[in-house]
Amino acid sequence: MDEAVAEYIRRTVLKIPRDEIKTMLEKWGFLSETQLQTINFHQIKDNISQDVVQLCEENSADIKQAAVLDIIYNNIYPNKRVWSVYQMNKTEEDTELFDLTDFKKKFKRRLRSALKNVTINFREYEDNAIWIRIAWGTPYTKPNQYKSSYVVYHSQTPYVFISASVLKSNLPLLCQALVVASNYHDICEMDLRSHSLNSLKDIVFKRYSQNFQTYYPRPVQEKNVAPASADLRIVQENRNEKERIQRVNREVFGDGPQPKLEFAQYKLETMFKSDPKMDVLDKKEPFRCLVKFSSPHLLESLKSLALAGMADAPLSPLLTCIPQKARNYFKIREKKGLFPGSFVSP
């Protein structure tokens, strides 16, 4: 077995939590059950990794088998990467049957016609998701297995989730190979990124419930209250207000958990209004600004603002419609010729 392959397997095993190494090796299926029984999984991880490498040497493992183990790890821990969403478009409305063998063949042929030094691995999962791992090289260097790109493509949808490598110059080649292999016409980035792959899927596949704002906050009515009952009335009003906020949050955000997004960015564009006598602007140019929001769990943070007394309920639709705005990106751009707000979640 090549030394580079042995080192790559060793490092991959070291990334896995010790309590899960045995389970992940069983899913890998490269080592037999008898071989796995010879490994002491209670020793330190470095010794476990050395034992795994020794067994892989007995089986003459190559980079293809090592890459499969890496795919399994990334499938179980997708949050270790930053994922971007892309949408592919067809010029024809006819739906064609998806052929996985044909897809793999076209993808490899297209990518290797542009770059020979590249390794490509596929793995299919039960939810119609095809995981693709690409390790990139250059015309003069071998593929760097530690800077691989990942693609998750659901064959029954036009959506592709890509975790790109450091070399951004490879991204156009990857997108072109996806379009050709899947028989689409073009591909566009949706300005939607996150560490949470499942949250991105929830948004584009509409797998979570979020209601829409159809009401407005009611003004507080002032009443003359007798001093003796003032404290009780304040307690009751606070209780009623808390219940109202909880009801509003439930109606706006829904009952289920929110997709885990970390960053939202709006590019706002509006016309600057001023008194003509002041002559502030010689030309009528739009006023542009960039507004950013960040949080370890953005939507849940927005949901808690009103309960924490930091914002009025309901929140502005600009904040509560973030996932819906991301899904409607292409529809808005097509109708208006521009997209007034972008959404990003690294």
C-alpha positions in Angstrom: 0.0 0.0 0.0 1.3 3.5 -0.9 2.6 5.5 2.0 0.4 8.5 1.1 -2.7 6.2 1.2 -1.7 4.8 4.6 -1.2 8.3 6.0 -4.5 9.4 4.7 -6.4 6.5 6.2 -4.6 7.1 9.5 -5.6 10.8 9.6 -9.2 9.9 8.6 -9.5 7.5 11.5 -8.0 10.1 13.9 -10.9 12.5 13.0 -13.5 10.0 14.1 -14.6 10.0 17.8 -13.2 6.9 19.4 -16.6 5.5 20.5 -17.7 5.6 16.8 -14.6 4.2 15.1 -15.8 0.6 15.1 -19.3 1.5 13.8 -17.8 3.6 11.0 -15.3 0.9 10.0 -18.2 -1.6 9.8 -20.1 0.8 7.5 -17.0 1.1 5.4 -17.0 -2.7 4.9 -13.4 -2.8 3.6 -12.1 -4.8 6.7 -13.6 -8.1 7.5 -15.4 -8.8 10.8 -12.5 -11.1 11.8 -10.0 -8.3 11.2 -12.1 -5.8 13.2 -12.2 -8.2 16.2 -8.4 -8.0 16.4 -8.5 -4.2 17.1 -8.6 -3.0 20.6 -11.0 0.0 20.4 -10.4 1.0 24.0 -6.8 2.0 23.4 -5.8 5.5 22.4 -6.8 6.7 19.0 -3.3 6.9 17.6 -2.8 3.2 18.3 -6.2 2.3 16.8 -5.3 4.2 13.7 -2.0 2.3 13.4 -3.8 -1.0 13.7 -6.3 0.0 11.0 -3.5 1.0 8.7 -1.8 -2.3 9.2 -4.9 -4.2 8.4 -5.5 -2.1 5.3 -2.0 -2.9 4.2 -2.9 -6.6 4.4 -5.8 -5.9 2.1 -3.8 -3.7 -0.3 -6.0 -0.7 0.1 -5.7 2.1 -2.5 -7.0 5.7 -2.6 -10.3 4.6 -3.9 -11.1 2.6 -0.7 -9.6 5.4 1.5 -11.9 7.9 -0.2 -15.0 5.8 0.6 -14.1 6.0 4.3 -13.8 9.8 4.0 -17.2 10.0 2.3 -18.8 8.0 5.2 -17.2 10.4 7.7 -18.4 13.5 5.9 -21.9 12.0 5.5 -22.1 11.5 9.3 -20.5 14.8 10.1 -21.6 17.2 7.3 -21.4 20.2 9.6 -17.7 20.1 9.5 -17.9 21.7 6.0 -19.5 24.9 4.6 -22.2 24.0 2.0 -23.5 26.2 -0.8 -26.8 25.6 -2.6 -27.0 25.6 -6.4 -30.1 25.2 -8.6 -30.0 23.8 -12.1 -32.4 24.7 -14.8 -33.8 23.0 -17.9 -35.0 24.5 -21.1 -37.3 21.6 -21.7 -40.3 20.7 -19.5 -40.2 17.0 -20.3 -39.0 14.9 -17.3 -36.3 12.4 -18.2 -35.7 9.2 -16.2 -32.5 9.4 -14.2 -29.8 6.9 -15.0 -27.2 6.7 -12.3 -24.7 4.8 -14.4 -25.0 7.3 -17.2 -24.7 10.2 -14.7 -21.4 8.8 -13.3 -20.0 8.1 -16.8 -20.8 11.6 -18.1 -19.5 13.3 -14.9 -16.2 11.6 -14.9 -15.7 12.0 -18.7 -16.4 15.8 -18.5 -14.3 16.5 -15.5 -11.3 14.4 -16.7 -11.4 16.0 -20.1 -10.5 19.3 -18.5 -8.2 18.0 -15.8 -6.5 14.6 -15.8 -5.1 14.7 -12.3 -8.3 14.3 -10.4 -9.9 11.4 -8.3 -13.6 11.0 -8.3 -15.7 8.8 -6.0 -19.4 8.2 -5.7 -21.6 6.8 -2.9 -25.4 6.5 -3.0 -27.7 6.8 0.0 -31.3 5.8 0.6 -32.8 9.3 0.3 -31.9 9.5 -3.4 -28.8 11.5 -2.5 -25.6 10.9 -4.5 -22.4 11.9 -2.6 -19.5 12.8 -4.9 -16.0 13.3 -3.6 -13.5 15.1 -5.9 -9.8 15.5 -5.0 -8.1 18.0 -7.3 -4.7 18.1 -8.7 -2.9 20.2 -11.4 -1.4 19.3 -14.7 1.9 18.8 -12.9 0.8 17.6 -9.4 -1.2 14.6 -8.0 -4.6 15.2 -6.5 -4.5 16.7 -3.0 -6.7 14.3 -0.9 -6.8 16.7 2.0 -8.4 19.5 -0.1 -11.3 17.6 -1.6 -14.6 19.0 -2.8 -18.0 17.4 -1.9 -21.2 17.4 -3.9 -24.6 16.1 -2.7 -27.0 15.8 -5.6 -30.6 14.6 -5.1 -31.5 13.1 -8.4 -35.3 13.9 -8.2 -34.6 17.6 -7.7 -32.7 20.4 -9.5 -30.8 21.2 -6.3 -27.1 20.6 -5.7 -25.2 21.1 -2.4 -21.5 21.8 -2.9 -18.7 22.1 -0.4 -15.9 23.5 -2.6 -12.2 23.0 -2.3 -9.8 25.9 -1.6 -9.1 26.3 -5.3 -12.0 28.3 -6.5 -10.8 28.0 -10.1 -12.1 24.4 -10.0 -15.7 25.3 -9.2 -16.6 26.2 -12.9 -15.3 22.8 -14.0 -17.3 21.1 -11.3 -20.5 23.0 -12.2 -20.1 22.2 -15.9 -19.7 18.5 -15.2 -22.8 18.5 -13.1 -24.9 20.2 -15.8 -23.7 17.9 -18.5 -24.1 14.7 -16.4 -27.6 15.6 -15.2 -28.9 16.8 -18.6 -29.7 20.3 -17.4 -29.1 23.6 -19.3 -27.4 25.8 -16.7 -26.6 26.1 -13.0 -26.7 29.1 -10.6 -25.7 29.7 -7.0 -28.6 30.5 -4.7 -26.6 32.7 -2.3 -27.5 30.3 0.4 -24.7 28.8 2.5 -24.5 27.0 5.9 -22.5 24.5 7.9 -25.8 22.7 8.5 -26.5 20.6 5.3 -29.8 19.4 6.7 -31.1 22.9 7.3 -30.3 23.9 3.7 -32.3 20.8 2.6 -35.2 21.8 4.9 -35.3 25.2 3.2 -35.1 24.3 -0.4 -37.2 21.1 -0.1 -39.8 23.0 2.1 -39.5 20.4 4.8 -40.3 22.7 7.7 -43.4 24.7 8.6 -43.4 28.5 8.8 -46.5 30.6 8.8 -46.7 34.1 7.3 -47.5 37.3 9.1 -51.1 38.3 8.6 -51.5 40.7 11.6 -50.1 43.7 13.2 -49.3 44.6 16.8 -52.1 46.2 18.7 -51.4 49.5 20.6 -51.4 49.3 24.3 -54.5 51.0 25.8 -53.9 53.3 28.7 -56.4 53.0 31.6 -56.7 54.7 34.9 -55.9 52.2 37.6 -56.5 52.5 41.3 -53.3 52.5 43.3 -54.4 49.5 45.4 -54.8 47.3 42.4 -51.9 48.7 40.3 -49.4 46.0 41.1 -51.9 43.2 40.3 -52.9 44.8 37.0 -49.2 45.2 36.0 -48.6 41.5 36.8 -51.7 40.5 34.7 -50.7 42.8 31.8 -47.2 41.3 31.8 -48.6 37.8 31.8 -51.0 38.7 29.0 -48.2 40.3 27.0 -46.0 37.2 27.4 -48.8 34.9 26.2 -49.4 37.2 23.3 -45.8 37.1 22.2 -45.7 33.3 22.5 -48.8 33.1 20.4 -47.4 35.5 17.8 -44.1 33.6 17.6 -46.0 30.4 17.2 -48.1 31.9 14.3 -45.0 33.4 12.6 -42.4 30.7 13.1 -44.6 27.7 13.4 -44.4 25.0 16.1 -41.4 23.0 14.7 -37.7 23.8 15.1 -36.1 26.3 12.8 -33.4 25.5 10.2 -30.0 26.2 11.7 -28.7 29.2 9.8 -25.8 31.3 11.0 -25.6 34.4 8.8 -28.1 36.6 6.9 -27.2 39.4 4.6 -29.5 41.9 2.9 -28.5 44.2 0.1 -31.1 46.9 0.2 -31.7 49.5 -2.5 -34.1 52.4 -2.3 -34.4 55.9 -3.6 -33.2 58.7 -1.3 -36.0 61.2 -0.6 -35.2 64.8 0.3 -36.6 68.3 0.0 -36.0 69.6 -3.6 -35.1 73.0 -2.0 -32.2 71.4 -0.1 -30.6 70.2 -3.4 -28.9 67.3 -1.6 -28.5 65.1 -4.7 -27.7 66.3 -8.2 -28.8 63.0 -9.6 -31.5 60.6 -8.6 -29.4 57.7 -7.7 -30.6 54.8 -5.5 -29.4 54.6 -1.9 -27.7 51.3 -1.2 -26.7 49.6 2.1 -25.7 46.2 3.4 -27.2 44.8 6.5 -25.8 41.7 8.2 -27.1 39.5 11.0 -25.1 36.7 12.6 -25.7 34.1 15.3 -24.9 30.5 16.1 -28.6 29.8 15.4 -30.0 32.8 13.6 -33.7 32.0 13.2 -34.0 30.7 16.8 -32.3 33.9 18.0 -34.8 36.0 16.0 -37.6 34.0 17.5 -36.4 34.7 21.0 -36.0 38.5 20.6 -39.6 39.4 21.5 -39.7 37.0 24.5 -36.5 38.6 25.7 -38.0 42.1 25.4 -35.5 43.2 22.8 -38.0 43.6 19.9 -41.7 44.2 19.4 -43.8 41.3 18.3 -44.4 40.4 15.5 -40.9 40.8 14.0 -40.5 42.6 10.7 -41.3 40.3 7.7 -37.8 41.2 6.4 -36.5 38.9 9.2 -39.1 36.3 9.4 -39.2 35.5 5.7 -35.5 34.8 5.4 -35.9 31.1 4.4 -38.8 31.9 2.0 -36.8 34.7 0.4 -34.0 32.2 -0.2 -36.3 29.8 -1.9 -37.9 32.5 -4.1 -34.5 33.9 -5.2 -34.8 32.9 -8.8 -38.5 33.8 -9.1 -37.8 37.3 -7.8 -34.8 37.8 -10.0 -36.7 36.6 -13.1 -39.7 38.9 -12.6 -37.9 42.1 -11.5 -34.6 41.7 -13.3 -32.7 42.0 -9.9 -32.7 40.6 -6.4 -33.1 43.3 -3.8 -32.0 41.2 -0.9 -29.5 38.4 -0.7 -29.2 35.7 1.9 -26.0 34.0 3.0 -25.4 31.6 5.8 -21.8 30.4 6.2 
